[in-house]
Amino acid sequence: MTDVQQALTEEYTAMPVTVVATMKAKPESVDAVRDACRKAIEAVHSEPGCDLYSLHESDGTFVFVEQWADTDALTAHSQAPAVAELFGTVGELLDGAPDIKMLQPVVAGDPAKGALRP
């Protein structure tokens, strides 16, 4: 790897990472999925590098909006016991696989209103 490639990799690794994770509960499992998510949130909020881990719900669809200090924090989160327990609990309760997207900001307009802030 060249010095430029190394510098770009280090810069990218050190940038905040935004994740949106969507899960659709089976109709009979909405309460159980909500409870499992709430339980996970308490543990995840204590994880190093967790800047935002916010749960939203509409009609049995649960959406986590997450922001991590960097890719190392996100990697640690993905291997943390709270995540393993959450997916172990809700796996059979979901209507399909979770949809997890890592996002990069698109800078436009007023910077104070156009980006998530840690």
N, C-alpha and C positions, 0 to 999 in steps of 0.2 A: 504494500500500500504506500502511495506517495505521501509526502508531508501534507499536501493540500487535501487529499482524500482523508487522511487521518484527522486533520483539523475539522473538516466538514462533518465527519462521523462523530467526533467528540461534541461539536456544537449541536448536532441533531439529538444526540443522546441526552444532552443537558437541557433541552427545551421542555417546557410543560407539554404533557400529552393529554388530549381530551378523548374520552371514550363515551359512546352511547350504546348501552346494552338494553335490548328489548326482549321481553319474555311474555308470551301469551299463555295464561292459565286456562286449563280446562274449566268449563263453567262450574263444575262441582268442587273445584279445588282453589277457587279464588282466595278464600280466607286463609287456607293453609299456605299458599304461596306468599301472601302478604305477611303472614306471621314469620315465615322463614326469612324473608327479605329484611324485615325489621330486626330480627335477631342478628343477621350478618352485619347490618349497618353499624351496630354498636362496636363490634370488633374491628371492622374496616376503618372506622374513624380514628382508631388508635395506631394504624399502620404508618410507618415512616413514609413521608412523601405524599400522603393523601391530602390534597388541597380541597377537594370537593367530592362528595359521594352522596348524591341526592336521589331519592326515589320518588317517582311520579306514577300515577295510575289513572287509567280510563277504561271502563268496561272490561275489566279482567286482563288488560294489557298493562304490564309493568315496565317502566322505563327508568333505568339508572343513567344519570348524567354524572360523569366522573371527570375529575381533573387530577393528574398526577404530576409531581414535581419534575419528573424525567422518566425516561424509558426504564431505568434501573428500578425505580419505585413501582412502576406498572408491572414489571417482570416479577418482582418480589410479591406484589399483590396477587398476581395470577397463580402463584405457588403457595399462597398462605392458607392456613387451615380453615379460615372463615369461608373462603371461596369454595374449597373442596366440600365443606359441610353444606353450604347453600346448594350447590349443584347436585350433591348427593341426595339432599332432601327433596328438591323440586323436580328432579329429572322426570319422574313418571307423572308428575302433576301438570306438566306443560303440554300445550297443544303445538308440538313441533319443537325444533331446536331453537335456543336463544340466538338472536341476531346481534353480534357484537361488532361495532365499527370503531376504529381508531381514526380520529379526524384531525385535520390541520386547519387553522384559521385562514379565512380569506379576508385580508385586510381591506376595509372599505368604510367610507363615512367617518363618523366621529369615533376615534380610537377608544374613548371611554365607554362607548355604547356598543362597539362592534366586536368585542372580544370578552371571553370569560376572564375573570380575574381571580388569582389565588387569594 
